[in-house]
Amino acid sequence: MGNSKVWILWTLISLGLFSIVLYIYSFIVYHSGLDFGFLIFGVLPLSMGLYEQSRMKKTKNRRMEKQLLRLAMEHDQMLTISEIVLYTEMDQKTAEQVLDELRIKGLVKIKVADNGVWVYEFEPLLTKEQKLSAERV
């Protein structure tokens, strides 16, 4: 599923860019107008491809965030980059980016261990009793 969707996405973007270049070339060289075909074969596929690419990236980021939250639950709400790389498909750079997004959202705090390793502390999940005893605001 993923590979075919990516292939279609890049085909749309390529078709759109190629068509736009051809229409601009035709406009410059032959002084033709930018007609309806410019929109149908150029702008529309390009914008659809770029929109879908953005949507896929957001979906992927949400999946990685959930994966880290689940992993944190299994490790007492504390993780290091090494653990994330070991237990997930993420590389170090991706893990750091996702953790930074979670930190900005207020779901993760950073601590430093005695040996200098950063420890990412996740917001704890509440038990049923804690949820029931919560006060109204």
C-alpha positions, 0 to 999 in steps of 0.5 A: 500500500505505502509504496504504490501510494508514494509512486502515485504521489511522485507521478502526480508531482512529476506530471505537474512539474513537467506540464508546467515547464512545457506550458511556460516554454510554449508561452515564452517561445510561441507566445501562446496563452496559458489555457485550461490544460495548464490548470488540468495537467500542470497545477492540479496534479502538482497541488494534489501531489504536494497536498497528499505528501503533506498529509502522509507526513502528518499521518506518519508523525502521528504514528511515530508519536503514538509509538513512542508513547506506548514504548514509554508506558512499557519503560516507566515513562522514561526513554533514551534515544538509544532505547528508541532506536533499539525498540523502534524503526526510527533512526536517531535523527527522526527520534530526536525530531519526534521527541522535540515535537512532543516536548513542544506539546508539553508531553515530554520533559528532558532530564540529564543522567549522571553520565550526561545522557539525556532522559526523556520523561513522558507525562504519566498516564493516570489510573482509573482511580486518579481520573475519578478523583480528579476535581472539576475546573 
